[in-house]
């Protein structure tokens, strides 16, 4: 895919949604970090249902430690892998208090050192909470990047590197959100909605569905 076509893709996505953001509900970087950890292999909708009850009770590392792992599990038990996630979140809160004055760190290395935080989660926090031009690649973005020809790659790391190389700088801050929303609602896995796609004429997918 040539640079002009890539640029036009993001111009169209921007025109349709000038200020995209995560669908995970949060009121602070810490709440976002907890929500992103919970969202692994789960839907944003299921996480939001849980955190609407959880965050009014606990919304700081200390309040999570006061709540405790057993009680935390009660709030998030409908979310996949909730036991492991609860353990990681409590461990993460302890490290935030001991090493970061209770604040979410703003560097990749410090974020990835936290339990339950991998590269994708770190990218989401750096981008959404702190305004850094990172691009977290989840299953939606991986699919859209490969299917459209925007940034094809055999694994998420390769796709991330290509997106950071090919996406024009002016769009990098919001590219993550545009692509994930496009993959979630339009360029879906089983049956892409090509007939309703605003970038269909630019897409290089050979098996379009109308």
C-alpha positions as CSV (number, residue, x, y, z in Angstrom):
1,X,0.0,0.0,0.0
2,X,1.4,3.4,-1.0
3,X,1.7,6.4,1.4
4,X,-1.0,8.4,-0.3
5,X,-3.5,5.6,0.2
6,X,-2.5,5.2,3.9
7,X,-2.9,8.9,4.5
8,X,-6.4,8.9,2.8
9,X,-7.5,6.0,5.1
10,X,-6.7,8.0,8.2
11,X,-8.2,11.2,6.8
12,X,-11.5,9.3,6.3
13,X,-11.3,7.7,9.7
14,X,-10.6,11.1,11.3
15,X,-13.4,12.8,9.4
16,X,-15.9,10.2,10.7
17,X,-14.6,10.3,14.3
18,X,-12.4,13.4,15.1
19,X,-11.8,12.5,18.7
20,X,-11.7,8.8,19.2
21,X,-11.0,7.3,22.6
22,X,-11.2,4.0,24.5
23,X,-14.6,2.5,25.3
24,X,-13.2,1.4,28.7
25,X,-14.8,3.7,31.3
26,X,-12.3,5.4,33.6
27,X,-11.6,8.6,35.4
28,X,-7.8,8.4,36.0
29,X,-4.7,6.7,34.6
30,X,-5.0,4.2,37.5
31,X,-8.6,3.3,36.7
32,X,-7.6,2.9,33.1
33,X,-4.7,0.6,34.0
34,X,-7.0,-1.6,36.1
35,X,-9.6,-1.7,33.3
36,X,-7.1,-2.6,30.6
37,X,-5.7,-5.5,32.7
38,X,-9.2,-6.7,33.2
39,X,-10.0,-6.4,29.5
40,X,-7.5,-9.1,28.3
41,X,-9.5,-11.8,26.6
42,X,-12.7,-10.0,27.7
43,X,-15.0,-7.5,26.2
44,X,-14.9,-3.8,27.1
45,X,-18.7,-4.1,27.9
46,X,-18.1,-6.8,30.5
47,X,-15.3,-4.8,32.1
48,X,-17.4,-1.6,32.3
49,X,-20.2,-3.5,34.0
50,X,-17.8,-4.7,36.7
51,X,-15.9,-1.4,37.1
52,X,-19.1,0.6,37.5
53,X,-19.6,-1.2,40.8
54,X,-15.9,-1.5,41.6
55,X,-14.5,2.0,41.1
56,X,-16.9,3.7,43.5
57,X,-15.6,1.4,46.2
58,X,-11.9,1.3,45.2
59,X,-10.2,3.7,42.8
60,X,-6.6,4.1,44.2
61,X,-3.9,1.5,44.8
62,X,-4.3,1.9,48.6
63,X,-8.1,1.4,48.4
64,X,-7.5,-1.8,46.3
65,X,-5.2,-3.1,48.9
66,X,-7.7,-2.3,51.6
67,X,-10.4,-4.1,49.6
68,X,-8.1,-7.2,49.2
69,X,-7.9,-9.9,46.6
70,X,-10.8,-12.0,47.9
71,X,-13.2,-9.0,47.8
72,X,-11.9,-7.9,44.4
73,X,-12.6,-11.2,42.9
74,X,-16.3,-10.8,43.9
75,X,-16.5,-7.7,41.8
76,X,-14.8,-9.1,38.7
77,X,-15.9,-12.8,38.8
78,X,-17.9,-12.5,35.6
79,X,-14.7,-11.5,33.6
80,X,-12.5,-14.2,32.1
81,X,-9.4,-15.2,34.0
82,X,-10.7,-13.1,37.0
83,X,-8.7,-14.9,39.6
84,X,-5.3,-14.3,37.9
85,X,-6.2,-10.8,37.0
86,X,-7.3,-10.1,40.6
87,X,-3.9,-11.4,41.9
88,X,-2.0,-9.3,39.4
89,X,-4.0,-6.1,40.2
90,X,-3.3,-6.5,44.0
91,X,0.4,-7.1,43.3
92,X,0.5,-4.1,40.9
93,X,-1.1,-1.8,43.5
94,X,1.5,-2.8,46.1
95,X,4.3,-2.0,43.6
96,X,2.8,1.3,42.7
97,X,2.7,2.3,46.3
98,X,6.2,1.0,47.1
99,X,8.0,2.2,44.0
100,X,5.9,5.0,42.3
101,X,4.3,6.9,45.1
102,X,1.0,5.4,44.2
103,X,1.1,6.9,40.7
104,X,1.0,5.1,37.3
105,X,4.5,5.3,35.7
106,X,4.8,7.0,32.4
107,X,7.6,4.9,30.9
108,X,7.3,1.6,29.0
109,X,9.9,-0.1,31.1
110,X,8.2,0.7,34.4
111,X,4.8,-0.2,33.1
112,X,5.9,-3.6,31.7
113,X,7.6,-4.4,35.1
114,X,4.1,-4.3,36.7
115,X,2.3,-7.7,37.1
116,X,-0.3,-8.2,34.4
117,X,1.1,-5.6,32.2
118,X,2.6,-6.6,28.8
119,X,3.6,-4.5,25.8
120,X,0.0,-4.1,24.5
121,X,-1.3,-2.8,27.9
122,X,1.7,-0.5,28.3
123,X,1.0,1.0,24.9
124,X,-2.6,1.6,25.7
125,X,-1.7,3.4,28.9
126,X,1.1,5.5,27.3
127,X,-1.3,6.5,24.5
128,X,-4.6,7.0,26.2
129,X,-3.6,8.2,29.6
130,X,-0.4,10.1,28.8
131,X,-0.9,11.2,25.1
132,X,2.1,9.3,23.7
133,X,2.0,8.3,20.0
134,X,2.1,4.6,20.6
135,X,0.0,2.0,18.8
136,X,-1.2,-1.0,20.8
137,X,-2.0,-4.0,18.5
138,X,-4.8,-6.2,19.6
139,X,-6.7,-8.8,17.6
140,X,-8.8,-6.2,15.9
141,X,-5.9,-4.0,14.8
142,X,-3.9,-7.0,13.7
143,X,-6.8,-8.1,11.5
144,X,-7.4,-4.7,10.0
145,X,-3.8,-4.0,9.4
146,X,-3.3,-7.3,7.5
147,X,-6.7,-7.5,5.8
148,X,-6.6,-4.0,4.4
149,X,-2.9,-4.1,3.5
150,X,-2.2,-1.1,5.7
151,X,0.6,-2.7,7.7
152,X,0.7,-6.5,7.1
153,X,2.8,-8.6,9.5
154,X,3.0,-12.2,10.8
155,X,2.7,-11.2,14.5
156,X,1.6,-8.3,16.6
157,X,5.1,-6.9,17.1
158,X,5.8,-6.8,13.3
159,X,2.4,-5.1,12.7
160,X,3.1,-2.5,15.5
161,X,6.5,-1.7,14.0
162,X,5.0,-1.2,10.6
163,X,2.2,0.9,11.8
164,X,4.7,3.2,13.7
165,X,6.7,3.4,10.5
166,X,3.8,3.9,8.0
167,X,1.2,5.9,9.9
168,X,1.7,9.6,9.2
169,X,2.8,11.4,12.4
170,X,-0.3,13.6,12.5
171,X,-2.5,10.5,13.0
172,X,-0.3,8.4,15.3
173,X,-1.9,9.6,18.5
174,X,-5.4,8.5,17.5
175,X,-4.5,5.6,15.1
176,X,-4.9,2.9,17.8
177,X,-8.5,4.0,18.6
178,X,-9.6,4.4,15.0
179,X,-8.3,1.0,14.0
180,X,-9.6,-0.9,17.0
181,X,-13.1,0.7,16.6
182,X,-13.0,0.0,12.8
183,X,-12.2,-3.7,13.5
184,X,-14.7,-4.0,16.3
185,X,-17.7,-2.6,14.4
186,X,-17.0,-2.7,10.6
187,X,-14.0,-4.9,9.6
188,X,-15.2,-7.8,11.8
189,X,-13.6,-11.2,11.9
190,X,-16.2,-13.5,10.5
191,X,-18.0,-11.2,8.1
192,X,-16.6,-7.7,7.4
193,X,-19.2,-5.0,6.6
194,X,-17.5,-4.0,3.4
195,X,-20.6,-2.4,2.0
196,X,-20.7,0.0,5.0
197,X,-17.0,0.7,5.1
198,X,-15.8,4.2,4.6
199,X,-12.3,3.0,3.5
200,X,-13.5,0.2,1.3
201,X,-12.3,1.8,-1.9
202,X,-8.8,2.1,-0.4
203,X,-8.7,-1.4,1.1
204,X,-6.7,-4.1,-0.7
205,X,-8.6,-7.1,0.7
206,X,-9.3,-9.5,-2.1
207,X,-12.4,-11.2,-0.6
208,X,-14.7,-8.3,0.1
209,X,-18.2,-9.0,1.3
210,X,-21.1,-6.9,0.0
